[in-house]
Every structure is written in structure tokens, then in C-alpha cells.
Amino acid sequence: PISCGLNFLFSPKLSDRDREILNDISGSYAAIHHRVSDSHLGSRFKDHDRMICRALSCVKMLGFSKVLVVSGSDTTKTRARASAASLGLQVFASSTLAQHTGGICGRNASCRPDQLRRGFMSEWLGLANAEVIIQYTGDAYTG
């Protein structure tokens, strides 16, 4: 799995601040990574309810009760929370919008560590520490 490779290469650890940004996630969990195009980062993205439900069902089938949802779309995170309840899954997600470093820090500006952490690093570390990652982009679905 991708997360095994990330852990082997980088040994990333979630700090207390990362856990706070990711709604206090802990223990064993799966992750769903909904990829959006650069132009959709931080925006309301077209709903992919069918794909969210399929990804959540996969998490349940694999025996997990916790799932980290990583997406540049607030709508995706909201839909995942609503759909997960019926499956008995606990959803964790960052409350911040995903952004490129130019959007986080502004052009030609120095980023403070907490800006990078809130912008994308906590989510990346959350993905790296997941037991399994389910990724989808639009109609594409891989697990």
C-alpha cells in the first residue's frame, strides 16, 4: 500500500497539532483521498456521492471503523460525514481548505510552519499514517 511506502521512506509521525487539525484522529484508520484538479482546490466541488459511498463501503468492508477523508472539497467532506453515519463509520477531516503554497502564503512570501501544516501537511501526514488509502478522481476509482 501507498501508506506503507510513505512510512518506509519518510517515517512520518502525526504531531499533537496535526491530530488537532484532523479532528483528534488516533489509532488505526483508513483514509479516502478524493483528488480534485488544481482549479478546484479550496472550492465547492461537484458532488460525487456515488463514489464517496463506494469508498466508504470499501472502508467498512475492510473492517475499519475510522476513516480520514482528505479532499480539497468541503462538499466531499460534508457528504462523507453524512453517508458514513449509516455505515457506523467515524469520519475525520481537516476543517481547513486545501491550497497550493502560493495560495497559503501569497506570492513571494515566506510561509510559517503552521500555515503549511494547516494548508496540506497535516493531511499528507494523515494519509501517510493510514493503514490503507482509497483514492478516487471523478469517475476513476482505485483502492
N, C-alpha and C positions, 0 to 999 in steps of 0.2 A: 504493500500500500504506500501511497504518497507520504502519509504522515510518518511511516517507519523510515523512509528515506530521509525526510527532513530531520527527524530526530537523530539518525545516524550521522548525518553530515554536520549538523549545527548544534545539537543538544540544547534546543531552545527551552526555556522554562518560563512559565507564566508568573509574573510578579504579583504582589497583592494589588497593585494599581491596575494591572491587566485584568485580573479577576473582577475587580470593581467595575471596570469599563464593560466587561462581558457579563454583567448581572450576577456576579459571585459564582461563576461556574467552578465546579470541582469534581474530583473523582473521574470515573470512566464515562466517556460520552462519544457519540458520533457527531459528525459535522456535515452540514449541507452547504455547499458553496454554489451560489447562484451567480454566474458570471453575467455581467452586463457590459455593453460597449462603453468605451471611454466617454462618449457623448451623453450617456445615461447615468454616469456616476453622480450620486447625490441628488438625483431627481426622482420623481414618481415614475416608475417603470410600468409598462403594460403588464397586467396580471398574467401569471402562468399557473393558475390554480391547479390544473390537472398535473403539471409537473411537480408542484410542491407536494400535492397529495401522494404522488407516486414515490417521491423521495422520502417523505415521512413514513410511508408504509414500509419502505425498504429498511429504514432505521428500526422500526418496530419488529420487522421480520428477523433482523439480525440480533434482536434481544436487548437493545438499548432502551433505557427509559429517559435519558437526557440527550438533547441534541442542540448543538450550536448552529445557528443559521447565520451565514455570512453572505451579505449581499449589499450592493450599492443602492438597493431599492428598499425604501421604507415600506412600500406596499407589500413587497415579498415577505418581509419580516412580520408584518401585521397578519397577513394571510396564513403564514406558517403557524403563528401563535393560535389563531382561531381553529385551524384544522388539526393541530396537534392535540388539543384538548379531548377530542373524540377518540383519539388513539391512546390516551393516557400517557402522552409524552410531555416532558417538561422542556420548554424552549428557552434557550439563552441567546441573546443577540446584543450587539453593541447598540447603544442609543444614539451614537453619532453617525453622521453620513460619511460614507467612503469618499475619498478625494485623492487626486494626484497631489504630489508635493507642491506643485505650483498653486493649486487651489488652497492647500492647507496654510502655506506660508506666504503666499503672494510672490510675485516675480522678483527675482534677485534679492530675496530676503533670507535671512538665516532662520532656520526652524528651531524652535525649542523642543527638547525631547518629548514633553507631554503633548505637543501638537502632533508630532509624528505618531506617538503611541495612540492617541485618540483617532487620528486620521486613518491609519491602516495597520500599524504594527501589532496592536493587541489582537486584532482579528487574525493576522498572519500567524502569530504565536498560538492562538486558539486552534487554528487549523492544524498546525504542526504537532500539537499535543493530543489531537483526537485519535481515537482508536481506528476509525475508518472515516474517509471523506467521500461523500456522494456529490458529484458535480454535475450541473447542467447549465446549458446556454440555450435559451429559447426553446426550440423543439428538440435539440440534441440532449441526450440523457446518458450519462455514464456512471457507473458505480464501482 
